Amino acid sequence: MEPAQDVLVIGGGIAGLTATALLARHGLRVTLLEAHHQLGGCAGTFRRGPYTFDVGATQVAGLEPGGSHARILAHLGLALPAAEPLDPGCVVDLADGTEPIRLWRQPERWKQEREWHFPGSAPFWALCERLHRSNWAFASQDPVLPIRSGWDLLQTLGAIGPGNLASAPLSLLSVADLLRLSGCQHHERLRRFLDLQLRLYSQEPAARTAALYGATVLQMAQEPQGLWHLQGSMQTLSDQLAAAIKRDGGSLLLRHRVVALERNPARGAWHVRAQRANGDTLHLEAADVVCSLPPQCLPTLIPAVSAGNSRDPMPPSYRRHLEHLNAPSGALVLYAAVSRSALPADCPAHLQRDGSTPGSLFVSVSREGDGRAPQGEATLIASVFTDPDDWCDLPDPEYRQRKQDVQHRIVATLQDWLGITPEQWRHQELATPRSFAFWTGRPRGIVGGLGQSPARFGPFGLASRTPMANLWLCGDAIHPGEGTAGVSLSALMACRQLTAQRGLPLELKH
């Protein structure tokens, strides 16, 4: 048995790294276990010759003053990563023959843009802006949701302001309900735009996205918040957090896949079994465990009957709940490189285009000199949502043929849309849910969290405080949701609960 740790963190994505860095900075003995050979998870990178590709996340929120990354990095004594604000944050083409919609960073310019594209929609946007302001004031005070203890309740009550009380009746509504309340429910073009944008951030269309969540993500591209493009790659965030962990005495164990968790009540500790890359088994023990893996993994990691114990260590109702959690989507992602001359002269960093075959595409394009491609070339990452069940169980020959067919359709769509010619491609490869399941270990290669529907958002979601003593959750299935900014806040929330229970409160400056 290895020497006992204060905390073991499972999963080396941004959530796990943030939790480990915060706890190490707080003086706790903490070790992070990551199955892959590198850190970053879905915000990591990989290389193909001279090209660097961001695996999943390609843009960052929360770098502005008061933003989640800015606050956490300042607390850790780290500088903000080199980044440029995205303006526009995205260009959305509804593929209906009309001009694309540009999400400008400057609020007045964005107001003019949306009024031109969606005449008569001002009441809807005004309602979203009011909700966003109250949501932002609430989130900046670090509430704890869902509430599972008296301490959680006190933190959340302290964050509530008059605007939150006024918006509370809307907590069970969807963005589609906001359209009805503002008299904009018949604006079909606006609805198409909202469905496209919300799928990116909530995994759900307007009819199934929580109103309070949707109102905020629809405003995130504008000042004083904003979306950012990192210099180098998304790996920059992971590298910074890893450096802070090592500086503050924490440990990072790569290529260590956690295969079992067992609670030892007599010792007041968790026993963690991990498999090394060479097949050896490592046994670790800690008072607390923070798990950043998808929560669907827990029933497998925690056996129904422990050795020498006939009682299920996980409450049966909680086990059933986790076993029936369904994530909305997987993704098909084309990682490609092209000659920069193949792209429009004013090509934005992020584009979105509606379509039925292969589906609505979200495209990220590297900037000249950002470290992702040689001079005169660009990386191009195009993703489309898919049902993971359509891919993970296919026989190999059918899988390979289908993968090839989808890649051809995505490439053909991009050539028609952006004017790329066949000889201008420098690299192409397609990742499927089966690829993501293999490389990330996420069940069936799911992407994002559980979907920010009214029944799963905020007070109605999955709590970071589990019903098992000293086991905490963070990541994209935990409030406030997906994206590097969201998972960082979930890690902060779990760490604050953990340290408060130890009588060592962790507080960040507001």
GIJO-V865082 format. One record per residue. N is the residue number from 1. RES is the residue in one small letter. PHI is phi as a letter, one per 30 degrees, with the letter a starting at -180 (999 if undefined). PSI is psi as a letter, one per 30 degrees, with the letter a starting at -180 (* if undefined). OMEGA is omega as a letter, one per 30 degrees, with the letter a starting at -180 (999 if undefined). Layout:
BEGIN
n:N res:RES phi:PHI psi:PSI omega:OMEGA
n:N res:RES phi:PHI psi:PSI omega:OMEGA
END
This chain:
BEGIN
n:1 res:m phi:999 psi:k omega:l
n:2 res:e phi:d psi:l omega:l
n:3 res:p phi:e psi:k omega:a
n:4 res:a phi:d psi:k omega:l
n:5 res:q phi:c psi:l omega:l
n:6 res:d phi:d psi:e omega:a
n:7 res:v phi:b psi:k omega:l
n:8 res:l phi:c psi:k omega:l
n:9 res:v phi:c psi:k omega:a
n:10 res:i phi:c psi:k omega:l
n:11 res:g phi:j psi:k omega:a
n:12 res:g phi:c psi:h omega:l
n:13 res:g phi:d psi:a omega:a
n:14 res:i phi:d psi:e omega:l
n:15 res:a phi:d psi:e omega:a
n:16 res:g phi:d psi:e omega:l
n:17 res:l phi:d psi:e omega:l
n:18 res:t phi:d psi:e omega:l
n:19 res:a phi:d psi:e omega:a
n:20 res:t phi:d psi:e omega:a
n:21 res:a phi:d psi:e omega:l
n:22 res:l phi:d psi:e omega:a
n:23 res:l phi:d psi:e omega:l
n:24 res:a phi:d psi:e omega:l
n:25 res:r phi:d psi:f omega:a
n:26 res:h phi:d psi:g omega:l
n:27 res:g phi:j psi:g omega:l
n:28 res:l phi:d psi:l omega:l
n:29 res:r phi:d psi:j omega:a
n:30 res:v phi:b psi:k omega:l
n:31 res:t phi:b psi:k omega:l
n:32 res:l phi:c psi:k omega:l
n:33 res:l phi:c psi:k omega:a
n:34 res:e phi:b psi:k omega:a
n:35 res:a phi:d psi:e omega:a
n:36 res:h phi:d psi:l omega:l
n:37 res:h phi:d psi:f omega:l
n:38 res:q phi:b psi:l omega:a
n:39 res:l phi:c psi:l omega:l
n:40 res:g phi:j psi:f omega:a
n:41 res:g phi:h psi:b omega:a
n:42 res:c phi:d psi:f omega:l
n:43 res:a phi:c psi:g omega:l
n:44 res:g phi:c psi:a omega:a
n:45 res:t phi:b psi:l omega:l
n:46 res:f phi:b psi:l omega:a
n:47 res:r phi:c psi:k omega:l
n:48 res:r phi:b psi:j omega:a
n:49 res:g phi:h psi:b omega:a
n:50 res:p phi:d psi:g omega:a
n:51 res:y phi:c psi:k omega:l
n:52 res:t phi:c psi:k omega:a
n:53 res:f phi:c psi:k omega:l
n:54 res:d phi:d psi:k omega:a
n:55 res:v phi:d psi:e omega:a
n:56 res:g phi:b psi:d omega:l
n:57 res:a phi:d psi:k omega:a
n:58 res:t phi:b psi:f omega:l
n:59 res:q phi:b psi:l omega:a
n:60 res:v phi:b psi:k omega:l
n:61 res:a phi:c psi:l omega:l
n:62 res:g phi:j psi:g omega:l
n:63 res:l phi:c psi:f omega:l
n:64 res:e phi:d psi:l omega:l
n:65 res:p phi:e psi:k omega:a
n:66 res:g phi:i psi:f omega:l
n:67 res:g phi:d psi:l omega:a
n:68 res:s phi:d psi:e omega:l
n:69 res:h phi:d psi:e omega:a
n:70 res:a phi:d psi:e omega:a
n:71 res:r phi:d psi:e omega:a
n:72 res:i phi:d psi:e omega:l
n:73 res:l phi:d psi:e omega:l
n:74 res:a phi:d psi:e omega:l
n:75 res:h phi:d psi:e omega:a
n:76 res:l phi:d psi:f omega:a
n:77 res:g phi:i psi:h omega:a
n:78 res:l phi:c psi:k omega:l
n:79 res:a phi:d psi:l omega:l
n:80 res:l phi:d psi:k omega:l
n:81 res:p phi:d psi:l omega:l
n:82 res:a phi:d psi:k omega:a
n:83 res:a phi:a psi:l omega:l
n:84 res:e phi:c psi:k omega:l
n:85 res:p phi:d psi:k omega:a
n:86 res:l phi:d psi:k omega:a
n:87 res:d phi:b psi:j omega:g
n:88 res:p phi:d psi:l omega:l
n:89 res:g phi:d psi:e omega:l
n:90 res:c phi:a psi:l omega:l
n:91 res:v phi:c psi:k omega:a
n:92 res:v phi:c psi:j omega:l
n:93 res:d phi:c psi:j omega:a
n:94 res:l phi:d psi:f omega:l
n:95 res:a phi:h psi:h omega:l
n:96 res:d phi:c psi:g omega:l
n:97 res:g phi:i psi:f omega:l
n:98 res:t phi:c psi:l omega:l
n:99 res:e phi:d psi:k omega:l
n:100 res:p phi:d psi:l omega:a
n:101 res:i phi:c psi:k omega:a
n:102 res:r phi:c psi:k omega:a
n:103 res:l phi:d psi:i omega:a
n:104 res:w phi:d psi:l omega:a
n:105 res:r phi:d psi:e omega:a
n:106 res:q phi:d psi:k omega:a
n:107 res:p phi:e psi:e omega:a
n:108 res:e phi:d psi:e omega:l
n:109 res:r phi:d psi:e omega:l
n:110 res:w phi:d psi:e omega:l
n:111 res:k phi:d psi:e omega:l
n:112 res:q phi:d psi:e omega:l
n:113 res:e phi:d psi:e omega:a
n:114 res:r phi:d psi:e omega:l
n:115 res:e phi:d psi:e omega:l
n:116 res:w phi:d psi:e omega:a
n:117 res:h phi:d psi:e omega:a
n:118 res:f phi:b psi:i omega:a
n:119 res:p phi:e psi:k omega:a
n:120 res:g phi:i psi:g omega:a
n:121 res:s phi:c psi:g omega:a
n:122 res:a phi:e psi:e omega:l
n:123 res:p phi:d psi:e omega:l
n:124 res:f phi:d psi:e omega:a
n:125 res:w phi:d psi:e omega:l
n:126 res:a phi:d psi:e omega:l
n:127 res:l phi:d psi:e omega:l
n:128 res:c phi:d psi:e omega:a
n:129 res:e phi:d psi:e omega:l
n:130 res:r phi:d psi:e omega:l
n:131 res:l phi:d psi:e omega:l
n:132 res:h phi:d psi:e omega:a
n:133 res:r phi:d psi:e omega:a
n:134 res:s phi:d psi:e omega:l
n:135 res:n phi:d psi:e omega:a
n:136 res:w phi:d psi:e omega:l
n:137 res:a phi:d psi:e omega:l
n:138 res:f phi:d psi:e omega:a
n:139 res:a phi:d psi:e omega:a
n:140 res:s phi:d psi:f omega:l
n:141 res:q phi:c psi:g omega:l
n:142 res:d phi:h psi:h omega:l
n:143 res:p phi:d psi:l omega:l
n:144 res:v phi:c psi:j omega:a
n:145 res:l phi:b psi:k omega:f
n:146 res:p phi:d psi:l omega:a
n:147 res:i phi:d psi:k omega:l
n:148 res:r phi:b psi:g omega:l
n:149 res:s phi:a psi:l omega:l
n:150 res:g phi:d psi:e omega:l
n:151 res:w phi:d psi:e omega:l
n:152 res:d phi:e psi:e omega:a
n:153 res:l phi:d psi:e omega:a
n:154 res:l phi:d psi:e omega:l
n:155 res:q phi:d psi:e omega:a
n:156 res:t phi:d psi:e omega:l
n:157 res:l phi:d psi:e omega:l
n:158 res:g phi:d psi:f omega:a
n:159 res:a phi:c psi:f omega:a
n:160 res:i phi:d psi:k omega:l
n:161 res:g phi:b psi:l omega:a
n:162 res:p phi:e psi:e omega:a
n:163 res:g phi:d psi:e omega:l
n:164 res:n phi:d psi:e omega:l
n:165 res:l phi:d psi:e omega:a
n:166 res:a phi:d psi:e omega:a
n:167 res:s phi:c psi:f omega:a
n:168 res:a phi:e psi:e omega:l
n:169 res:p phi:d psi:f omega:a
n:170 res:l phi:d psi:g omega:a
n:171 res:s phi:d psi:f omega:l
n:172 res:l phi:c psi:g omega:a
n:173 res:l phi:c psi:l omega:l
n:174 res:s phi:c psi:l omega:l
n:175 res:v phi:d psi:e omega:l
n:176 res:a phi:d psi:e omega:l
n:177 res:d phi:d psi:e omega:l
n:178 res:l phi:d psi:e omega:l
n:179 res:l phi:d psi:e omega:a
n:180 res:r phi:d psi:e omega:a
n:181 res:l phi:d psi:e omega:a
n:182 res:s phi:c psi:g omega:l
n:183 res:g phi:i psi:g omega:a
n:184 res:c phi:c psi:g omega:a
n:185 res:q phi:d psi:f omega:a
n:186 res:h phi:c psi:g omega:a
n:187 res:h phi:d psi:j omega:a
n:188 res:e phi:d psi:e omega:a
n:189 res:r phi:d psi:e omega:l
n:190 res:l phi:d psi:e omega:a
n:191 res:r phi:d psi:e omega:l
n:192 res:r phi:d psi:e omega:l
n:193 res:f phi:d psi:e omega:a
n:194 res:l phi:d psi:e omega:l
n:195 res:d phi:e psi:e omega:l
n:196 res:l phi:d psi:e omega:a
n:197 res:q phi:d psi:e omega:a
n:198 res:l phi:d psi:e omega:l
n:199 res:r phi:e psi:e omega:l
n:200 res:l phi:d psi:e omega:a
n:201 res:y phi:c psi:f omega:a
n:202 res:s phi:c psi:f omega:a
n:203 res:q phi:i psi:g omega:a
n:204 res:e phi:b psi:l omega:l
n:205 res:p phi:d psi:a omega:a
n:206 res:a phi:e psi:e omega:a
n:207 res:a phi:d psi:f omega:a
n:208 res:r phi:b psi:g omega:l
n:209 res:t phi:c psi:k omega:l
n:210 res:a phi:e psi:k omega:a
n:211 res:a phi:e psi:e omega:a
n:212 res:l phi:d psi:e omega:l
n:213 res:y phi:d psi:e omega:a
n:214 res:g phi:d psi:e omega:a
n:215 res:a phi:d psi:e omega:l
n:216 res:t phi:d psi:e omega:a
n:217 res:v phi:d psi:f omega:l
n:218 res:l phi:d psi:f omega:a
n:219 res:q phi:c psi:f omega:a
n:220 res:m phi:d psi:f omega:a
n:221 res:a phi:d psi:f omega:a
n:222 res:q phi:c psi:l omega:l
n:223 res:e phi:d psi:l omega:g
n:224 res:p phi:d psi:f omega:l
n:225 res:q phi:d psi:b omega:l
n:226 res:g phi:k psi:l omega:l
n:227 res:l phi:c psi:k omega:a
n:228 res:w phi:b psi:k omega:l
n:229 res:h phi:c psi:j omega:a
n:230 res:l phi:d psi:k omega:l
n:231 res:q phi:d psi:k omega:l
n:232 res:g phi:j psi:d omega:l
n:233 res:s phi:a psi:l omega:l
n:234 res:m phi:d psi:f omega:a
n:235 res:q phi:d psi:f omega:l
n:236 res:t phi:e psi:e omega:l
n:237 res:l phi:d psi:e omega:l
n:238 res:s phi:d psi:e omega:a
n:239 res:d phi:d psi:e omega:l
n:240 res:q phi:d psi:e omega:a
n:241 res:l phi:d psi:e omega:l
n:242 res:a phi:d psi:e omega:l
n:243 res:a phi:d psi:e omega:l
n:244 res:a phi:d psi:e omega:l
n:245 res:i phi:d psi:e omega:l
n:246 res:k phi:d psi:e omega:l
n:247 res:r phi:e psi:e omega:a
n:248 res:d phi:c psi:g omega:l
n:249 res:g phi:j psi:g omega:l
n:250 res:g phi:d psi:l omega:a
n:251 res:s phi:b psi:k omega:l
n:252 res:l phi:b psi:k omega:l
n:253 res:l phi:c psi:j omega:l
n:254 res:l phi:d psi:l omega:l
n:255 res:r phi:h psi:h omega:l
n:256 res:h phi:b psi:j omega:a
n:257 res:r phi:c psi:j omega:l
n:258 res:v phi:d psi:k omega:a
n:259 res:v phi:c psi:f omega:a
n:260 res:a phi:a psi:k omega:l
n:261 res:l phi:b psi:k omega:l
n:262 res:e phi:b psi:k omega:a
n:263 res:r phi:d psi:k omega:l
n:264 res:n phi:c psi:j omega:a
n:265 res:p phi:e psi:e omega:a
n:266 res:a phi:d psi:e omega:l
n:267 res:r phi:c psi:f omega:a
n:268 res:g phi:i psi:h omega:a
n:269 res:a phi:b psi:l omega:l
n:270 res:w phi:c psi:k omega:l
n:271 res:h phi:c psi:k omega:a
n:272 res:v phi:c psi:k omega:l
n:273 res:r phi:c psi:k omega:a
n:274 res:a phi:b psi:k omega:l
n:275 res:q phi:c psi:k omega:l
n:276 res:r phi:d psi:l omega:a
n:277 res:a phi:d psi:f omega:a
n:278 res:n phi:d psi:g omega:l
n:279 res:g phi:j psi:f omega:l
n:280 res:d phi:d psi:l omega:l
n:281 res:t phi:c psi:k omega:l
n:282 res:l phi:c psi:k omega:l
n:283 res:h phi:c psi:k omega:l
n:284 res:l phi:b psi:l omega:l
n:285 res:e phi:b psi:k omega:l
n:286 res:a phi:a psi:l omega:l
n:287 res:a phi:d psi:e omega:a
n:288 res:d phi:b psi:l omega:l
n:289 res:v phi:b psi:k omega:l
n:290 res:v phi:c psi:j omega:a
n:291 res:c phi:c psi:k omega:l
n:292 res:s phi:c psi:g omega:l
n:293 res:l phi:d psi:l omega:l
n:294 res:p phi:e psi:k omega:a
n:295 res:p phi:d psi:f omega:l
n:296 res:q phi:d psi:f omega:l
n:297 res:c phi:d psi:f omega:a
n:298 res:l phi:d psi:e omega:a
n:299 res:p phi:e psi:e omega:l
n:300 res:t phi:d psi:e omega:a
n:301 res:l phi:d psi:e omega:a
n:302 res:i phi:c psi:j omega:a
n:303 res:p phi:d psi:l omega:a
n:304 res:a phi:d psi:e omega:l
n:305 res:v phi:b psi:j omega:l
n:306 res:s phi:d psi:l omega:l
n:307 res:a phi:d psi:k omega:l
n:308 res:g phi:i psi:g omega:a
n:309 res:n phi:b psi:j omega:a
n:310 res:s phi:d psi:f omega:a
n:311 res:r phi:c psi:k omega:l
n:312 res:d phi:d psi:k omega:a
n:313 res:p phi:d psi:f omega:l
n:314 res:m phi:c psi:k omega:l
n:315 res:p phi:e psi:k omega:a
n:316 res:p phi:e psi:e omega:a
n:317 res:s phi:d psi:e omega:l
n:318 res:y phi:d psi:e omega:l
n:319 res:r phi:d psi:e omega:l
n:320 res:r phi:d psi:e omega:l
n:321 res:h phi:d psi:e omega:a
n:322 res:l phi:d psi:e omega:a
n:323 res:e phi:d psi:f omega:a
n:324 res:h phi:c psi:g omega:l
n:325 res:l phi:d psi:k omega:l
n:326 res:n phi:c psi:k omega:l
n:327 res:a phi:d psi:k omega:a
n:328 res:p phi:d psi:e omega:a
n:329 res:s phi:b psi:l omega:l
n:330 res:g phi:c psi:a omega:a
n:331 res:a phi:b psi:k omega:l
n:332 res:l phi:c psi:k omega:a
n:333 res:v phi:b psi:k omega:l
n:334 res:l phi:c psi:j omega:l
n:335 res:y phi:c psi:j omega:a
n:336 res:a phi:b psi:l omega:l
n:337 res:a phi:b psi:k omega:a
n:338 res:v phi:b psi:l omega:l
n:339 res:s phi:d psi:k omega:a
n:340 res:r phi:d psi:f omega:l
n:341 res:s phi:d psi:f omega:l
n:342 res:a phi:d psi:f omega:a
n:343 res:l phi:c psi:l omega:l
n:344 res:p phi:e psi:k omega:a
n:345 res:a phi:e psi:e omega:a
n:346 res:d phi:c psi:h omega:a
n:347 res:c phi:e psi:k omega:l
n:348 res:p phi:d psi:l omega:a
n:349 res:a phi:d psi:f omega:a
n:350 res:h phi:b psi:k omega:l
n:351 res:l phi:b psi:l omega:l
n:352 res:q phi:b psi:k omega:a
n:353 res:r phi:b psi:k omega:l
n:354 res:d phi:d psi:l omega:l
n:355 res:g phi:l psi:l omega:a
n:356 res:s phi:c psi:f omega:l
n:357 res:t phi:b psi:j omega:g
n:358 res:p phi:d psi:f omega:a
n:359 res:g phi:k psi:a omega:l
n:360 res:s phi:d psi:k omega:a
n:361 res:l phi:c psi:k omega:l
n:362 res:f phi:c psi:k omega:a
n:363 res:v phi:b psi:k omega:l
n:364 res:s phi:c psi:k omega:a
n:365 res:v phi:b psi:k omega:l
n:366 res:s phi:d psi:l omega:l
n:367 res:r phi:c psi:l omega:l
n:368 res:e phi:e psi:k omega:l
n:369 res:g phi:i psi:g omega:a
n:370 res:d phi:d psi:g omega:l
n:371 res:g phi:j psi:g omega:a
n:372 res:r phi:c psi:f omega:a
n:373 res:a phi:a psi:l omega:l
n:374 res:p phi:d psi:l omega:l
n:375 res:q phi:e psi:k omega:l
n:376 res:g phi:i psi:g omega:l
n:377 res:e phi:b psi:l omega:a
n:378 res:a phi:b psi:k omega:l
n:379 res:t phi:d psi:k omega:a
n:380 res:l phi:b psi:j omega:a
n:381 res:i phi:c psi:j omega:a
n:382 res:a phi:c psi:k omega:a
n:383 res:s phi:b psi:l omega:l
n:384 res:v phi:b psi:k omega:l
n:385 res:f phi:d psi:l omega:l
n:386 res:t phi:a psi:l omega:l
n:387 res:d phi:d psi:j omega:a
n:388 res:p phi:d psi:f omega:a
n:389 res:d phi:d psi:f omega:l
n:390 res:d phi:d psi:f omega:a
n:391 res:w phi:b psi:e omega:a
n:392 res:c phi:d psi:f omega:a
n:393 res:d phi:c psi:g omega:a
n:394 res:l phi:d psi:k omega:l
n:395 res:p phi:d psi:l omega:a
n:396 res:d phi:e psi:e omega:a
n:397 res:p phi:d psi:e omega:l
n:398 res:e phi:d psi:e omega:l
n:399 res:y phi:d psi:e omega:a
n:400 res:r phi:d psi:e omega:l
n:401 res:q phi:d psi:e omega:a
n:402 res:r phi:d psi:e omega:l
n:403 res:k phi:d psi:e omega:l
n:404 res:q phi:d psi:e omega:a
n:405 res:d phi:d psi:e omega:a
n:406 res:v phi:d psi:e omega:l
n:407 res:q phi:e psi:e omega:l
n:408 res:h phi:d psi:e omega:a
n:409 res:r phi:d psi:e omega:l
n:410 res:i phi:d psi:e omega:l
n:411 res:v phi:d psi:e omega:a
n:412 res:a phi:d psi:e omega:l
n:413 res:t phi:d psi:e omega:l
n:414 res:l phi:d psi:e omega:l
n:415 res:q phi:d psi:e omega:a
n:416 res:d phi:d psi:e omega:a
n:417 res:w phi:d psi:e omega:a
n:418 res:l phi:c psi:f omega:l
n:419 res:g phi:i psi:g omega:l
n:420 res:i phi:d psi:k omega:l
n:421 res:t phi:c psi:l omega:a
n:422 res:p phi:e psi:e omega:a
n:423 res:e phi:d psi:f omega:a
n:424 res:q phi:d psi:f omega:l
n:425 res:w phi:d psi:k omega:l
n:426 res:r phi:c psi:f omega:a
n:427 res:h phi:a psi:k omega:l
n:428 res:q phi:b psi:k omega:l
n:429 res:e phi:a psi:k omega:a
n:430 res:l phi:c psi:k omega:l
n:431 res:a phi:c psi:k omega:a
n:432 res:t phi:c psi:l omega:l
n:433 res:p phi:e psi:e omega:l
n:434 res:r phi:d psi:e omega:l
n:435 res:s phi:d psi:e omega:a
n:436 res:f phi:d psi:e omega:l
n:437 res:a phi:d psi:e omega:a
n:438 res:f phi:d psi:e omega:a
n:439 res:w phi:d psi:e omega:a
n:440 res:t phi:c psi:f omega:a
n:441 res:g phi:i psi:g omega:l
n:442 res:r phi:d psi:k omega:a
n:443 res:p phi:e psi:k omega:l
n:444 res:r phi:h psi:g omega:l
n:445 res:g phi:i psi:g omega:a
n:446 res:i phi:d psi:l omega:l
n:447 res:v phi:c psi:l omega:l
n:448 res:g phi:i psi:a omega:a
n:449 res:g phi:c psi:b omega:a
n:450 res:l phi:c psi:f omega:a
n:451 res:g phi:j psi:k omega:a
n:452 res:q phi:c psi:i omega:l
n:453 res:s phi:d psi:l omega:l
n:454 res:p phi:e psi:e omega:a
n:455 res:a phi:d psi:f omega:a
n:456 res:r phi:b psi:f omega:a
n:457 res:f phi:c psi:k omega:l
n:458 res:g phi:h psi:c omega:a
n:459 res:p phi:d psi:f omega:a
n:460 res:f phi:c psi:g omega:a
n:461 res:g phi:c psi:a omega:l
n:462 res:l phi:d psi:k omega:a
n:463 res:a phi:d psi:k omega:l
n:464 res:s phi:d psi:f omega:l
n:465 res:r phi:d psi:j omega:a
n:466 res:t phi:d psi:l omega:l
n:467 res:p phi:d psi:f omega:l
n:468 res:m phi:c psi:k omega:a
n:469 res:a phi:e psi:k omega:l
n:470 res:n phi:i psi:g omega:l
n:471 res:l phi:c psi:k omega:a
n:472 res:w phi:b psi:k omega:l
n:473 res:l phi:c psi:k omega:l
n:474 res:c phi:b psi:l omega:a
n:475 res:g phi:k psi:a omega:a
n:476 res:d phi:d psi:f omega:l
n:477 res:a phi:c psi:f omega:a
n:478 res:i phi:c psi:k omega:l
n:479 res:h phi:e psi:k omega:g
n:480 res:p phi:c psi:g omega:l
n:481 res:g phi:k psi:a omega:a
n:482 res:e phi:d psi:a omega:a
n:483 res:g phi:i psi:l omega:a
n:484 res:t phi:d psi:e omega:l
n:485 res:a phi:d psi:e omega:a
n:486 res:g phi:d psi:e omega:a
n:487 res:v phi:d psi:f omega:l
n:488 res:s phi:d psi:e omega:l
n:489 res:l phi:d psi:e omega:l
n:490 res:s phi:d psi:e omega:l
n:491 res:a phi:d psi:e omega:l
n:492 res:l phi:e psi:e omega:a
n:493 res:m phi:d psi:e omega:l
n:494 res:a phi:d psi:e omega:a
n:495 res:c phi:d psi:e omega:l
n:496 res:r phi:d psi:e omega:l
n:497 res:q phi:d psi:e omega:a
n:498 res:l phi:d psi:e omega:a
n:499 res:t phi:d psi:e omega:l
n:500 res:a phi:d psi:e omega:l
n:501 res:q phi:d psi:f omega:l
n:502 res:r phi:d psi:f omega:a
n:503 res:g phi:i psi:g omega:a
n:504 res:l phi:b psi:i omega:a
n:505 res:p phi:e psi:k omega:l
n:506 res:l phi:c psi:j omega:a
n:507 res:e phi:b psi:k omega:l
n:508 res:l phi:c psi:l omega:l
n:509 res:k phi:d psi:k omega:l
n:510 res:h phi:c psi:* omega:999
END
